[in-house]
Amino acid sequence: MINPLDYLYYKIYVAWSYLSGGGRPINNMSAIGVLLLSNIITVRLLFFHTLSESFNILSPISVVLFCAIYFNFKKEDKILEKYENESPKSKVIGSIAVILYAIISIVSLICVGLYSAKNM
Protein backbone atom coordinates (compact mmCIF):
# COMPACT_ATOMS: atom_id res chain seq x y z
CA MET A 1 0.00 0.00 0.00
CA ILE A 2 1.30 3.42 -0.94
CA ASN A 3 1.44 6.06 1.76
CA PRO A 4 0.30 9.25 -0.04
CA LEU A 5 2.52 11.57 2.01
CA ASP A 6 5.60 9.42 1.46
CA TYR A 7 4.88 9.18 -2.26
CA LEU A 8 4.30 12.93 -2.48
CA TYR A 9 7.63 13.47 -0.74
CA TYR A 10 9.35 11.13 -3.18
CA LYS A 11 7.87 12.81 -6.24
CA ILE A 12 8.74 16.28 -4.95
CA TYR A 13 12.26 15.05 -4.19
CA VAL A 14 12.59 13.77 -7.77
CA ALA A 15 11.25 17.05 -9.18
CA TRP A 16 13.62 19.18 -7.07
CA SER A 17 16.51 16.91 -8.03
CA TYR A 18 15.67 17.31 -11.69
CA LEU A 19 15.31 21.10 -11.43
CA SER A 20 18.25 21.93 -9.19
CA GLY A 21 20.55 18.94 -9.40
CA GLY A 22 19.81 17.76 -5.87
CA GLY A 23 16.82 17.52 -3.60
CA ARG A 24 17.27 19.14 -0.22
CA PRO A 25 15.02 17.86 2.58
CA ILE A 26 14.00 21.38 3.60
CA ASN A 27 12.80 22.13 0.04
CA ASN A 28 10.76 18.94 -0.05
CA MET A 29 9.21 19.57 3.34
CA SER A 30 8.46 23.19 2.41
CA ALA A 31 6.69 22.18 -0.80
CA ILE A 32 4.59 19.59 1.01
CA GLY A 33 3.88 22.08 3.80
CA VAL A 34 2.61 24.66 1.31
CA LEU A 35 0.31 22.10 -0.31
CA LEU A 36 -1.03 20.87 3.04
CA LEU A 37 -1.52 24.42 4.29
CA SER A 38 -3.38 25.36 1.12
CA ASN A 39 -5.69 22.38 1.67
CA ILE A 40 -6.32 23.35 5.29
CA ILE A 41 -7.03 26.99 4.39
CA THR A 42 -9.32 25.93 1.54
CA VAL A 43 -11.40 23.71 3.82
CA ARG A 44 -11.52 26.41 6.51
CA LEU A 45 -12.69 29.05 4.00
CA LEU A 46 -15.17 26.67 2.43
CA PHE A 47 -16.94 25.97 5.71
CA PHE A 48 -16.43 29.16 7.71
CA HIS A 49 -15.82 31.82 4.99
CA THR A 50 -13.23 33.48 7.20
CA LEU A 51 -9.80 32.99 8.73
CA SER A 52 -9.33 33.91 12.37
CA GLU A 53 -6.12 35.41 13.72
CA SER A 54 -5.46 32.35 15.88
CA PHE A 55 -6.01 30.09 12.85
CA ASN A 56 -3.55 32.17 10.83
CA ILE A 57 -0.92 31.66 13.53
CA LEU A 58 -1.59 28.07 14.59
CA SER A 59 -2.08 26.39 11.22
CA PRO A 60 1.36 27.24 9.75
CA ILE A 61 3.03 26.32 13.04
CA SER A 62 1.21 22.99 13.16
CA VAL A 63 2.06 22.19 9.52
CA VAL A 64 5.74 23.02 10.08
CA LEU A 65 5.84 20.85 13.21
CA PHE A 66 4.03 18.01 11.45
CA CYS A 67 6.42 18.09 8.48
CA ALA A 68 9.49 18.33 10.72
CA ILE A 69 8.39 15.36 12.81
CA TYR A 70 6.96 13.20 10.02
CA PHE A 71 9.68 13.82 7.43
CA ASN A 72 12.71 13.62 9.67
CA PHE A 73 16.08 13.18 7.97
CA LYS A 74 16.26 9.46 8.76
CA LYS A 75 12.92 8.83 7.08
CA GLU A 76 14.02 10.43 3.81
CA ASP A 77 16.37 7.53 3.03
CA LYS A 78 13.61 5.01 3.71
CA ILE A 79 11.15 6.86 1.47
CA LEU A 80 13.64 7.14 -1.39
CA GLU A 81 14.61 3.49 -1.07
CA LYS A 82 10.96 2.42 -1.04
CA TYR A 83 10.09 4.08 -4.38
CA GLU A 84 13.41 4.06 -6.29
CA ASN A 85 12.53 0.86 -8.19
CA GLU A 86 9.21 2.18 -9.41
CA SER A 87 8.16 0.93 -12.85
CA PRO A 88 8.16 3.43 -15.75
CA LYS A 89 4.37 3.21 -16.08
CA SER A 90 3.93 3.84 -12.36
CA LYS A 91 6.33 6.81 -12.54
CA VAL A 92 4.24 8.47 -15.23
CA ILE A 93 0.94 7.82 -13.46
CA GLY A 94 2.37 8.99 -10.14
CA SER A 95 3.82 12.14 -11.66
CA ILE A 96 0.50 13.00 -13.27
CA ALA A 97 -1.33 12.39 -9.99
CA VAL A 98 1.06 14.61 -8.01
CA ILE A 99 0.93 17.40 -10.60
CA LEU A 100 -2.88 17.27 -10.63
CA TYR A 101 -2.97 17.31 -6.82
CA ALA A 102 -0.73 20.39 -6.71
CA ILE A 103 -2.73 22.22 -9.39
CA ILE A 104 -6.08 21.36 -7.82
CA SER A 105 -4.81 22.42 -4.36
CA ILE A 106 -3.67 25.85 -5.54
CA VAL A 107 -6.60 26.50 -7.89
CA SER A 108 -9.17 25.47 -5.28
CA LEU A 109 -7.52 27.77 -2.72
CA ILE A 110 -7.73 30.67 -5.15
CA CYS A 111 -11.34 29.93 -6.15
CA VAL A 112 -12.59 29.45 -2.59
CA GLY A 113 -10.64 32.51 -1.44
CA LEU A 114 -12.15 34.69 -4.14
CA TYR A 115 -15.63 33.32 -3.45
CA SER A 116 -15.28 33.92 0.29
CA ALA A 117 -13.94 37.46 -0.26
CA LYS A 118 -16.81 38.29 -2.61
CA ASN A 119 -19.45 37.02 -0.17
CA MET A 120 -18.19 38.73 2.98
N, C-alpha and C positions, 0 to 999 in steps of 0.2 A: 504494500500500500504506500502510495506517495504522500508524504507530508507536504501540504501546499506551501507552508512557510519555508521549509527547507528547499523545495524545488524553486521557489521564487528567488531565494538567496543564491542558489546555484546559477540560475539564468541571469541574474543581475551581475554576478561575479564574471560570468562568461562575457557578457556585454561590455562591462568595464574593462576587462582584459583586452578585448578586441579594440576598444576605442583608445585606451591609454597605454596599452602594452603591459598592464599588470593590475589586477584587481586588489584594491586595498580594503580590508575589512570595514573601516569606517565609512568608506564610500558606499559599500553594499548595505550596511546597516542604515545609513542615512536615506538611501533610496527607498528601502522597505519602510522606514519610518514615515517618510513623506506619503507613501501610498496608504499606509494604515491610518495615518492622521487624516488624510483626505476622506477616507471611508467613514471614520468616526464623525467628522464634521458634517459630512453629507447626511448621515443618519440623524444627527442632532438637529440640523436645520429642517430636515424633512418632517420630523415629528413635532418640534417645538418652535420652528420659524425664528429662532433667535439663539445667540451664543452669549452665555453669561460670562462675567469677568472671571469667576472661579473656574469655569469650564475652559476658558482660554489659557489659563495658567496650568491647571492640572492635567489636561489631556496631552499637551506636548511632553510634560515631565513624565507622565506614565508611559507614553510610547517610547521615549528615550530609555527609561529604566527597563521596560520590557525587552527592547532590542538588545540592550547591553547584557542583560541576564541570559536571554534566550540564545543569542548569537555570540556567545563568548568565543575567544580565539581558539580554544581547543575544539570547539564544535565545527569550526570552519573546515578543518581537515577531514572530519568525518562526512560532512555534507558533500564536499568535493569528491571524495573517494566513492561515495554512494552512487553518484550520478555520472561519473567520468566515462563509464562504459555504455552510455546510452546509445541506442540504435539511431541511425540517421533519420529514420521516419519519426521516431519519438522526439528527436531534437527539433525537427521542423514543427511538429504539432505542439510541443511544449513552448517553443519560441512564439508561435502565433498566439497561444493561450495567454502567455505573459504579456505580450504586447497589447492584446485586446483588453486584458485586465487593467493595465496601466492607463490606456486611453479611456476606457469606460469610467475608471475612478476619477480622473481629472475632469472629463466632460460632465459627469454627473455632479461633481462638486460645483462646477461653474453654473450649470443649469439650475440646480437647487438653490444656489446662492443668489442668482439673479431673480428667481421666482420669489424667494423669501424677501429680498430687498424691495421688490415691486409691491408686495402685499403687506408691507409693514405699516 
